[in-house]
């Protein structure tokens, strides 16, 4: 019996994992690891260095990396860049990066972080693939920023995105408003898994950039299931892209009826019947949710819509807002209509009274049939003369003319081309908050202003100056750290301030 030769499979050599650890130029001691064996993470690393660390590359004359670089060359490049970042932290500890030097996210910075996190998580593959499932689309982070501003979303609010996809909107709300909780629910498993990965990269990048954000969570499940209703009813701000799931509108409306007072619900399609662009009250009056909702009329200001606010079509999508207000159905009729009815009735009574003639003044029967010569009485009108007010001569004010400033509550944008920061002018903060922002764009020319005037410690920043006095000079009141002293020490700072806010505020 012939023996058959046996073949032994050769062992498969496992490719060693190559990890590039990139040190943060924004937060000293912070870093982020990228797996270079993963093509998507490699692309995210190159994108981060090329777009966001361009000033450092320019300072040290280092060329930007490319995606096609061999892994060993890219790893050596990151190590060389880390050495330069360490030098930058040591020699220029207060180097300014514009918006990136702030501890909170602007819309511009948020877009940059989301771009890197989506690249690392390979979100583009959700547009199709072997499963055949597709993501319908997202509202843009610029639109969500405008909506949060319109609705005054803050740190005490709780946001939920129904059908959150990979979680772009809940990340945007958490970064821009520092909301107490930003959560989302997604019922497609493969999209949920991509969302978990995207959320992991997003949170690591926020830490890498030194940005604050609220708590973010994502859950896999169906929002119509009773176990998930509390996620919606406990939220104060709800978003539903219900263009993608109109068949769930009735289920969602039954859940919204349990929401707490003043909950704001934003949708891409109206939840109630409309006619000629307006809500049809006669049809909707039987709707239980409609009875407890407040809807903005056409005369009121509607939600702001930015250009190209979605990624599924070029034209902007309109947004609809309803607010839970259970007292809205018990409003009484407007008193204007009642007054008009009373006036009409009184005029009718006056007319009847004028035509009536007392019995003692009736003429004899022989005058019957003759044309009446009685003149109709006219209503008595009384005119009051207004007292003459003696005009007093205006006494010119002895006070010096005040410096030009905007109205309280006005949002003043920074005029710097690379900055989109807007600061609300308040009486309490005055010009000091704008002075501190101007230091960000001054390239450290005036940092010596914050040095300690007692021991000569090089503070270099307003925050470090405060900490220095608190730790070493207990009970000492800082004097002289005001605008007049700043302009006396650095007359050129006025030009720096005018470049940022000169159109609206005079220093």
BELMO-V677387 format. One record per residue. N is the residue number from 1. RES is the residue in three letters. NEAR is the number of other ideal C-beta (glycine too) atoms within 12 Angstrom. Layout:
# BELMO-V677387
n | res | near
N | RES | NEAR
N | RES | NEAR
This chain:
# BELMO-V677387
n | res | near
1 | UNK | 3
2 | UNK | 4
3 | UNK | 5
4 | UNK | 6
5 | UNK | 6
6 | UNK | 6
7 | UNK | 6
8 | UNK | 6
9 | UNK | 6
10 | UNK | 6
11 | UNK | 6
12 | UNK | 6
13 | UNK | 6
14 | UNK | 7
15 | UNK | 11
16 | UNK | 12
17 | UNK | 15
18 | UNK | 23
19 | UNK | 22
20 | UNK | 35
21 | UNK | 21
22 | UNK | 40
23 | UNK | 29
24 | UNK | 33
25 | UNK | 38
26 | UNK | 37
27 | UNK | 24
28 | UNK | 20
29 | UNK | 14
30 | UNK | 23
31 | UNK | 24
32 | UNK | 37
33 | UNK | 26
34 | UNK | 36
35 | UNK | 25
36 | UNK | 34
37 | UNK | 18
38 | UNK | 24
39 | UNK | 20
40 | UNK | 28
41 | UNK | 34
42 | UNK | 34
43 | UNK | 32
44 | UNK | 41
45 | UNK | 42
46 | UNK | 31
47 | UNK | 31
48 | UNK | 39
49 | UNK | 39
50 | UNK | 28
51 | UNK | 25
52 | UNK | 33
53 | UNK | 37
54 | UNK | 24
55 | UNK | 26
56 | UNK | 34
57 | UNK | 24
58 | UNK | 14
59 | UNK | 20
60 | UNK | 22
61 | UNK | 10
62 | UNK | 24
63 | UNK | 16
64 | UNK | 23
65 | UNK | 33
66 | UNK | 17
67 | UNK | 22
68 | UNK | 12
69 | UNK | 23
70 | UNK | 15
71 | UNK | 27
72 | UNK | 14
73 | UNK | 20
74 | UNK | 32
75 | UNK | 28
76 | UNK | 18
77 | UNK | 30
78 | UNK | 34
79 | UNK | 19
80 | UNK | 25
81 | UNK | 36
82 | UNK | 28
83 | UNK | 18
84 | UNK | 28
85 | UNK | 35
86 | UNK | 22
87 | UNK | 21
88 | UNK | 29
89 | UNK | 22
90 | UNK | 12
91 | UNK | 14
92 | UNK | 23
93 | UNK | 21
94 | UNK | 28
95 | UNK | 27
96 | UNK | 30
97 | UNK | 32
98 | UNK | 29
99 | UNK | 33
100 | UNK | 36
101 | UNK | 33
102 | UNK | 29
103 | UNK | 21
104 | UNK | 24
105 | UNK | 37
106 | UNK | 33
107 | UNK | 30
108 | UNK | 29
109 | UNK | 39
110 | UNK | 38
111 | UNK | 28
112 | UNK | 35
113 | UNK | 44
114 | UNK | 43
115 | UNK | 28
116 | UNK | 37
117 | UNK | 42
118 | UNK | 37
119 | UNK | 33
120 | UNK | 38
121 | UNK | 36
122 | UNK | 25
123 | UNK | 35
124 | UNK | 20
125 | UNK | 24
126 | UNK | 32
127 | UNK | 22
128 | UNK | 12
129 | UNK | 17
130 | UNK | 7
131 | UNK | 16
132 | UNK | 10
133 | UNK | 20
134 | UNK | 18
135 | UNK | 32
136 | UNK | 27
137 | UNK | 25
138 | UNK | 40
139 | UNK | 42
140 | UNK | 29
141 | UNK | 38
142 | UNK | 31
143 | UNK | 36
144 | UNK | 44
145 | UNK | 32
146 | UNK | 26
147 | UNK | 40
148 | UNK | 38
149 | UNK | 22
150 | UNK | 23
151 | UNK | 32
152 | UNK | 17
153 | UNK | 35
154 | UNK | 19
155 | UNK | 23
156 | UNK | 16
157 | UNK | 31
158 | UNK | 34
159 | UNK | 49
160 | UNK | 46
161 | UNK | 46
162 | UNK | 41
163 | UNK | 42
164 | UNK | 45
165 | UNK | 41
166 | UNK | 41
167 | UNK | 47
168 | UNK | 46
169 | UNK | 50
170 | UNK | 49
171 | UNK | 47
172 | UNK | 44
173 | UNK | 47
174 | UNK | 45
175 | UNK | 45
176 | UNK | 40
177 | UNK | 38
178 | UNK | 27
179 | UNK | 36
180 | UNK | 25
181 | UNK | 30
182 | UNK | 42
183 | UNK | 39
184 | UNK | 44
185 | UNK | 38
186 | UNK | 42
187 | UNK | 26
188 | UNK | 27
189 | UNK | 15
190 | UNK | 26
191 | UNK | 35
192 | UNK | 29
193 | UNK | 24
194 | UNK | 36
195 | UNK | 41
196 | UNK | 25
197 | UNK | 30
198 | UNK | 43
199 | UNK | 38
200 | UNK | 25
201 | UNK | 39
202 | UNK | 43
203 | UNK | 31
204 | UNK | 29
205 | UNK | 44
206 | UNK | 37
207 | UNK | 23
208 | UNK | 38
209 | UNK | 38
210 | UNK | 25
211 | UNK | 34
212 | UNK | 22
213 | UNK | 34
214 | UNK | 33
215 | UNK | 24
216 | UNK | 37
217 | UNK | 29
218 | UNK | 38
219 | UNK | 30
220 | UNK | 23
221 | UNK | 25
222 | UNK | 24
223 | UNK | 36
224 | UNK | 24
225 | UNK | 18
226 | UNK | 16
227 | UNK | 13
228 | UNK | 26
229 | UNK | 25
230 | UNK | 21
231 | UNK | 34
232 | UNK | 41
233 | UNK | 25
234 | UNK | 22
235 | UNK | 40
236 | UNK | 33
237 | UNK | 43
238 | UNK | 48
239 | UNK | 43
240 | UNK | 41
241 | UNK | 38
242 | UNK | 31
243 | UNK | 25
244 | UNK | 29
245 | UNK | 24
246 | UNK | 20
247 | UNK | 12
248 | UNK | 26
249 | UNK | 30
250 | UNK | 19
251 | UNK | 25
252 | UNK | 36
253 | UNK | 32
254 | UNK | 21
255 | UNK | 35
256 | UNK | 38
257 | UNK | 26
258 | UNK | 24
259 | UNK | 33
260 | UNK | 24
261 | UNK | 17
262 | UNK | 24
263 | UNK | 34
264 | UNK | 37
265 | UNK | 46
266 | UNK | 44
267 | UNK | 36
268 | UNK | 37
269 | UNK | 25
270 | UNK | 32
271 | UNK | 34
272 | UNK | 30
273 | UNK | 19
274 | UNK | 19
275 | UNK | 13
276 | UNK | 8
277 | UNK | 12
278 | UNK | 18
279 | UNK | 25
280 | UNK | 18
281 | UNK | 19
282 | UNK | 13
283 | UNK | 14
284 | UNK | 25
285 | UNK | 16
286 | UNK | 13
287 | UNK | 27
288 | UNK | 20
289 | UNK | 34
290 | UNK | 29
291 | UNK | 25
292 | UNK | 28
293 | UNK | 36
294 | UNK | 25
295 | UNK | 31
296 | UNK | 23
297 | UNK | 13
298 | UNK | 12
299 | UNK | 7
300 | UNK | 12
301 | UNK | 12
302 | UNK | 19
303 | UNK | 31
304 | UNK | 22
305 | UNK | 26
306 | UNK | 24
307 | UNK | 14
308 | UNK | 17
309 | UNK | 31
310 | UNK | 29
311 | UNK | 27
312 | UNK | 22
313 | UNK | 17
314 | UNK | 11
315 | UNK | 12
316 | UNK | 22
317 | UNK | 31
318 | UNK | 24
319 | UNK | 34
320 | UNK | 31
321 | UNK | 32
322 | UNK | 37
323 | UNK | 29
324 | UNK | 33
325 | UNK | 24
326 | UNK | 21
327 | UNK | 15
328 | UNK | 18
329 | UNK | 19
330 | UNK | 10
331 | UNK | 12
332 | UNK | 10
333 | UNK | 11
334 | UNK | 10
335 | UNK | 11
336 | UNK | 11
337 | UNK | 12
338 | UNK | 13
339 | UNK | 13
340 | UNK | 14
341 | UNK | 15
342 | UNK | 14
343 | UNK | 14
344 | UNK | 14
345 | UNK | 14
346 | UNK | 15
347 | UNK | 15
348 | UNK | 14
349 | UNK | 14
350 | UNK | 18
351 | UNK | 15
352 | UNK | 12
353 | UNK | 15
354 | UNK | 16
355 | UNK | 13
356 | UNK | 14
357 | UNK | 15
358 | UNK | 8
359 | UNK | 7
360 | UNK | 6
361 | UNK | 10
362 | UNK | 13
363 | UNK | 16
364 | UNK | 9
365 | UNK | 8
366 | UNK | 7
367 | UNK | 14
368 | UNK | 10
369 | UNK | 9
370 | UNK | 11
371 | UNK | 7
372 | UNK | 13
373 | UNK | 8
374 | UNK | 15
375 | UNK | 7
376 | UNK | 12
377 | UNK | 13
378 | UNK | 8
379 | UNK | 12
380 | UNK | 7
381 | UNK | 6
382 | UNK | 6
383 | UNK | 6
384 | UNK | 6
385 | UNK | 6
386 | UNK | 6
387 | UNK | 6
388 | UNK | 6
389 | UNK | 6
390 | UNK | 6
391 | UNK | 6
392 | UNK | 6
393 | UNK | 6
394 | UNK | 6
395 | UNK | 7
396 | UNK | 7
397 | UNK | 8
398 | UNK | 6
399 | UNK | 7
400 | UNK | 6
401 | UNK | 9
402 | UNK | 10
403 | UNK | 16
404 | UNK | 17
405 | UNK | 20
406 | UNK | 24
407 | UNK | 14
408 | UNK | 14
409 | UNK | 13
410 | UNK | 18
411 | UNK | 18
412 | UNK | 29
413 | UNK | 23
414 | UNK | 33
415 | UNK | 25
416 | UNK | 26
417 | UNK | 13
418 | UNK | 22
419 | UNK | 28
420 | UNK | 23
421 | UNK | 32
422 | UNK | 24
423 | UNK | 32
424 | UNK | 21
425 | UNK | 25
426 | UNK | 19
427 | UNK | 15
428 | UNK | 11
429 | UNK | 19
430 | UNK | 21
431 | UNK | 33
432 | UNK | 23
433 | UNK | 25
434 | UNK | 39
435 | UNK | 34
436 | UNK | 32
437 | UNK | 33
438 | UNK | 40
439 | UNK | 34
440 | UNK | 37
441 | UNK | 33
442 | UNK | 32
443 | UNK | 21
444 | UNK | 23
445 | UNK | 20
446 | UNK | 32
447 | UNK | 27
448 | UNK | 23
449 | UNK | 33
450 | UNK | 33
451 | UNK | 24
452 | UNK | 26
453 | UNK | 22
454 | UNK | 20
455 | UNK | 15
456 | UNK | 11
457 | UNK | 20
458 | UNK | 18
459 | UNK | 30
460 | UNK | 25
461 | UNK | 27
462 | UNK | 27
463 | UNK | 17
464 | UNK | 21
465 | UNK | 31
466 | UNK | 18
467 | UNK | 17
468 | UNK | 26
469 | UNK | 26
470 | UNK | 16
471 | UNK | 15
472 | UNK | 18
473 | UNK | 20
474 | UNK | 10
475 | UNK | 9
476 | UNK | 15
477 | UNK | 11
478 | UNK | 21
479 | UNK | 12
480 | UNK | 18
481 | UNK | 25
482 | UNK | 17
483 | UNK | 25
484 | UNK | 18
485 | UNK | 19
486 | UNK | 30
487 | UNK | 22
488 | UNK | 15
489 | UNK | 22
490 | UNK | 25
491 | UNK | 15
492 | UNK | 18
493 | UNK | 30
494 | UNK | 27
495 | UNK | 18
496 | UNK | 31
497 | UNK | 36
498 | UNK | 23
499 | UNK | 25
500 | UNK | 36
501 | UNK | 35
502 | UNK | 20
503 | UNK | 17
504 | UNK | 25
505 | UNK | 33
506 | UNK | 19
507 | UNK | 29
